Amino acid sequence: MSVFDTPVDRRGSDSVKWGRYAGRDVLPLWVADMDFAAPPAVLEALRQRIAHGVFGYGQPPAEAEESVLAHLEGDYGWRIEREWIVWLPGLVTGLNVACRAVDGSVLTAAPVYPPFFSAPRHFARPLARVDLACSDGRWGWDWQALQAAVMPETRLFLLCHPHNPVGRCWNEAELRRLADFAERNDLVVCSDEIHCGLILDPDKRHIPFASLGPDAARRTITLLAPSKTFNIPGLGCAFAVIADPALRRRFQRAMDGIVPHVNVLGFTACAAAYRDGAAWHGELIAYLRGNRDRVTVAVDAEKRVKMAPVEATYLAWIDVRGLGLASPAAHFEAHGLGLSDGADFGAPGWLRLNFGCPRATLDEALRRFAAACAAA
Ligand SMILES: Cc1ncc(COP(=O)(O)O)c(C=O)c1O
């Protein structure tokens, strides 16, 4: 029995995921947090911080910065300077600040996490969208379409790496081609790497886009956080890594007056997670891999639905167009399963299933999934 098998009742708590279906028999497998308690080391560090009792305005503690430096070097071989770090209360803030900081129009690849569409809109930046290609059951880039989507005024490329929702861990060849593309078209790359700690396949590894070399580094804003990996998104602690001083200043100026400081508990959790969370993280990945495999089997058993391999994240991106439903999310909800509607990601007819939950919950969810498919 794994620690992740133990259910934590989140009903009636402050959970946005569980609150949506309060009082209804609907299992929420939508918004991207997990139904697992944070690592014991994080809980203990928070207890100690709370015992201090004073919660005045905070500044980034050295232990948080050191934990970031050690994590990036230890896990990815990426050596950064302390001053490259810009702390943020969340990655969505970072996406919005990037759109505010960089003039011109924006390019992104769909389907994608909805704030990639809304952030450019908030600053009246025109957005060009290129569709990712799914061929031979695997998601990838349509290089011709990508080049065709670039306009002379395109200045910012929003990259999701690993990709939510298609679950790809972009490999070195793909990343190098994207870096060449950015160089050729003189684009700033905002690389959202929030899911980088959730690579499920042992033969794959996360390569930070900016770590490809000095050319990639000088045009990149990397957005990172311990939040997805260690299941602490409610603590609001994230950061950008920006090597180029001029680009960093532009980003910081765009934050002025509108972006609040990170809260002190977020810093404490971040430091503890990166410093002391490795064993918990190893167990988590093994558990999520098992959940991913169960979802794959359940989807493969349905003739009319499809899913490409999930290499990273705890999110399965499922093509249910074959069921011929007018409103797929509503249909599955009526069968007791709350999934994310693909339309929000730019792909009607698809659903996203969050398998970051105890196996008992997942097995019940997959029973409901099969029943919903049979009823369509
Ligand atoms: C790709 C991606 N970026 C950002 C976020 C949210 O980041 P934050 O909660 O730090 O704003 C998510 C959450 O699901 C995500 O999947």
The ligand as an SDF file (V2000), in Angstrom:
LIG
                    3D

 16 16  0  0  0  0  0  0  0  0999 V2000
    0.7900   24.8990  -18.0670 C   0  0  0  0  0  0  0  0  0  0  0  0
    0.2860   25.5340  -16.8110 C   0  0  0  0  0  0  0  0  0  0  0  0
    0.7230   26.7580  -16.4640 N   0  0  0  0  0  0  0  0  0  0  0  0
    0.2940   27.3680  -15.3440 C   0  0  0  0  0  0  0  0  0  0  0  0
   -0.6210   26.7510  -14.4970 C   0  0  0  0  0  0  0  0  0  0  0  0
   -1.1120   27.4450  -13.2650 C   0  0  0  0  0  0  0  0  0  0  0  0
   -0.1040   28.0920  -12.6430 O   0  0  0  0  0  0  0  0  0  0  0  0
   -0.3580   28.9540  -11.3100 P   0  0  0  0  0  0  0  0  0  0  0  0
   -1.3420   28.2080  -10.4790 O   0  0  0  0  0  0  0  0  0  0  0  0
    0.9980   29.0100  -10.7070 O   0  0  0  0  0  0  0  0  0  0  0  0
   -0.8600   30.2840  -11.7540 O   0  0  0  0  0  0  0  0  0  0  0  0
   -1.0960   25.4830  -14.8330 C   0  0  0  0  0  0  0  0  0  0  0  0
   -2.1060   24.8360  -13.9660 C   0  0  0  0  0  0  0  0  0  0  0  0
   -2.7550   23.9120  -14.3290 O   0  0  0  0  0  0  0  0  0  0  0  0
   -0.6340   24.8660  -15.9910 C   0  0  0  0  0  0  0  0  0  0  0  0
   -1.0520   23.6420  -16.3410 O   0  0  0  0  0  0  0  0  0  0  0  0
  1  2  1  0
  2  3  1  0
  2 15  2  0
  3  4  2  0
  4  5  1  0
  5  6  1  0
  5 12  2  0
  6  7  1  0
  7  8  1  0
  8  9  2  0
  8 10  1  0
  8 11  1  0
 12 13  1  0
 12 15  1  0
 13 14  2  0
 15 16  1  0
M  END
$$$$
